[in-house]
Amino acid sequence: MSFLHTLNKQERDTLRKVVKMVHFQYYPDDHKSDYEADKLIASLGPEVVATLIKTGRDHNIDNI
């Protein structure tokens, strides 16, 4: 079971931006969807996701 439903909208949006900027950097634009980002986020795990949220907030990625 995924833990994505426990995240609020702001956290999900921050995670999606981080994943698209870092992990999908070399993907074609038509593969950079929220659905693909959510699949990657779900496969990472709660501890890594918490670190990505903190990193995104610390580097103001959520304001880009």
Secondary structure as the mmCIF struct_conf table of DSSP 4:
data_model
#
loop_
_struct_conf.conf_type_id
_struct_conf.id
_struct_conf.beg_label_comp_id
_struct_conf.beg_label_asym_id
_struct_conf.beg_label_seq_id
_struct_conf.end_label_comp_id
_struct_conf.end_label_asym_id
_struct_conf.end_label_seq_id
BEND BEND1 PHE A 3 PHE A 3
HELX_RH_3T_P HELX_RH_3T_P1 LEU A 4 THR A 6
BEND BEND2 LEU A 7 LEU A 7
HELX_RH_AL_P HELX_RH_AL_P1 LYS A 9 VAL A 18
HELX_RH_PI_P HELX_RH_PI_P1 VAL A 19 HIS A 23
TURN_TY1_P TURN_TY1_P1 PHE A 24 TYR A 26
BEND BEND3 TYR A 27 TYR A 27
HELX_RH_3T_P HELX_RH_3T_P2 ASP A 29 HIS A 31
HELX_RH_AL_P HELX_RH_AL_P2 ASP A 34 LEU A 44
HELX_RH_AL_P HELX_RH_AL_P3 PRO A 46 ASP A 58
TURN_TY1_P TURN_TY1_P2 HIS A 59 ASN A 60
HELX_RH_3T_P HELX_RH_3T_P3 ILE A 61 ASN A 63
#
